[in-house]
Amino acid sequence: MNSQNDPKDPANVSIDQVNPLPGLGASFETTLLSPLLLSSKSRIFGDKSGQALEPVLSTEQRKEVLKSDSYKCMFCGYHSVENEIHSLSDNHQDDREENLRVADPLCHRWQHLGELSSTDAVMVYLPGLSAQDLNHLQRTIMVALETGDDQIKKDANKILNWLGSHRDYIKEAWGSYEPNVFAEALLRLKEEDKEKREVVFKDIGVVFNPSVFKKYTMVWAQEAYRAFPISEWSSMSHSVMVAPA
């Protein structure tokens, strides 16, 4: 059959006769995940949440927020029953439904630098590694340290120490790698200047002390990491590193 006469051949279709389905491509305008930027909880008079990471909510309110976001972190996409509630405005007195979203415990603490001590975390300079990937890597390290054999724990500690060593670049450039110092700087920013955080703090991340997340680690190991048993990590890594071109 002559392809020039075939009406199903894309080359014979007139672009003027093509009518896209309504709404086709509309989702392309919406990003699936939000940028993970550094922030700190606002100091609001009368805030009853104190040093808590979550706004003061009823059990039902909390459940509704988790369900509405399908228990998935708005920043990194990690799904867990242990995910937390984040206030978009950093104002924990603002409990409007549209101000409350779900955040993974690691990503959530990027929004709460003021609640992190110098023994909880350090600020690091890691160009080329996205904030989300840094947190996925740290979660994997924590699972390895909790559930791996001696060799895996040794390897995990090496990676964690390598990540943490990048605090030296921050100390040299900013004078301190302590999270609460950065929190103070962020709290002094005018509202219109907060939009510049992505540029000013580009490639700056947070590396955590695994003990901060000890209560979550076994849950993570039983959730997402169940499909990828730690005993198979070496073979999976090998298959990726020597994958055929």
N, C-alpha and C positions, 0 to 999 in steps of 0.2 A: 504493500500500500504506500502511495506517495505521501510522505510526511507533510508536504505543502498543502494537502487537502484534508489532513487529519485535524478535526476541531479540538481534539484533546491535547495536541502538541502545544506546549506553552509558547513556542515561537510564533504560532498562528493566532494567538489571542490578542485582541486589541485592548490596550490599556484603558481606553475610554469606556469599554464595556464591562470593566471589572468593578464590582460593587463590594467593598469590604464589609464583613459582618459588623453590626453595631457593637461598639465597645472594644473592637479588636485592637490590641496594643495599649489599651488604657493603663494596664498595670505596669507598663514600662516606665511610667512617669513616677512611680512610687518605689522607693528603695525598701528592700525587705528588712534590713536591719539599720538601726540608728548609729551614727558615729559614736565611738567610745572616747569621750573627752574627759580630762581631769576636772574635778569639781569638789565642792565641799558644802556641807549643809549650812543653810542660811541661819543667822542668829536672829531669831524672832522672839520678841517679848511674849511671854506666856506659853511658849512651846513646852508641852508636857512630855515630849518624847525624850528629853535629856540627851544622853549619849547614845540612845538607841539608833539603829540604822534604818528602822522602818517607822512610818507615821503611826500614831496611836489609832488603831482600827479595831472594830469588832471582829470576832471570828468569822462571821458571815461576810463582812466586807472584804476581808482578806481572801476568803475562798472565791468570791465572785471575781476579784481581780485576777487571781491565778487562772481561773477557768476561762476568763475572757481572752487571755493571752495564751491559752493552751499550755500553761506552765513553761513557756519558752522565753528565754532571755531576749529582751529587746535589742541588746547590743551584739551578742555573739551567737545567738540562736540556740544555746545549749538548753536542752529540755530536762527538767528535774523537779521532783516533788519538793526538793529542798530549796528551790529558788525563792527569792525574796521580793518584797514590794518596794518599788522606788518612786520617789516623788520627783516628777519632771521639773518642777519649779525650785526644788531644793528647800521648799518651805513645808515643813512637816505639819503645819496647821491646815494646809490646803488639802483636804481629803475629798475633793471633787473627783468623780469617777474618771474624767478625762485627764486628770493630773497624776493618776496612779497607773504604773506599769510594772511588769515583771522583770527582774534582773537576777542574773546568776550571782552567787555570793562574791566571786572575784570581781566581776565587772561592777557590782554594786559598791564595792569599797573604793573603786576609782572615783566614785561620786562622794565619798566620805573621807577625804584625806585628813580632815581635822580630827577624826576619831581613830586614826592610826598612829601608834607610838613609833619611836625609832627602832624598837625591837620587833614590831609587827611587820614592817616593810621598809624598803628603801626605793628612792627614785633612781631610775637608770636611763642611760642613753643607748637605745638600740635601733639605729637606722636600718631600714629594710625589713623590719619585723613589725607587722601590724599589731595594734593593741589586742584585737580579738585573738590572733594567733598566739600572742604571748600568753594570754590567759588559758587558751586550750593547752598549750605546752606545759604551763605551770600545774594545771589540773592533772595532766598525765603524770608529771613528776611526782605529785603528791600521792597519787594512786600507787605508783611504783614504790615509793618509800614506805607505804603502809602495807602493801601486799606482795612485793617482789622478794626474790631470793637475795642472798648477799651480793652477788655480782650485779644484779639489776639495781639494787639500792646504791651500790657504789657508783654505777654509771649515772643514776639519777642525781646523786649529790654533785657529781662533776659538772653536769649541765646546770644545775641550780647555782653552784658557786660561780660558774662562768657568767651566768646572767647577772648575778649579784655584783660581780666585779666591775660591771659597767657603771656602778654608782660613782666611781672615781672621776669619770668624765663630767658628771653632774656637779660634783663637789668643786671641781676646777672651774667650771663655767658659771655656776650659780652660788657657790659659797656654802652650800649645804645639800645633802641628799635626803633630809628628813621630810616625810610627808606633811607634817603639820606646819612646816615653814612655807611650803607651797600653798597649803590651805589658807594661811594668813594672807599671802599675796593675792589669791583668788578672791577672798572675801573683800578685799579693798578695791577690786575692779568695779568700775561703773557698769551698769547693766548693758550699755551699748558696746562696751569693750569686751564683754564675754564672748562675743562672736569671733574675736581674734585668737581665742585659745588654741584653735586647731593649727594656726601658723606659729604662734609664740612657743607652744609646747610640742611642736612637731618632733616625733621620734623619741619623746620622753615617755617612759612607762613606769609601772609599779611592779616590783618583785617582792613577793610575800614570804614571810616565815611560814613554813608549812603547818606549824602548830596552831596558827590562827584558824585553820580550816579542818582541824582534826575531826571534829564532829560530823563533817560532811563527807570525808574521804571514803569511808566504807560504803556509803549510799551511792556515791559516784561509781565506785568499783562494781557495784551490783546492778547499776542502771546501764548507762551507755557503754561501759567497758566490758560488760558481760559478753557481748557479741565479738569482742576482740580480746580473748584471754591473754593475760600477761605472758603466759608460756609461749605464745605464738608471736610475740612482738619482734623477736630477733629475725625470724623467718620472713615476716611481713616487711621489715626494714630492708632485708637483703633483696627481696623481690622488687622493691621500689628502686633501690640504689643501682641494681644491675638489670633494670628492665630493658628489653630490646628496643632499639631506636625505631 
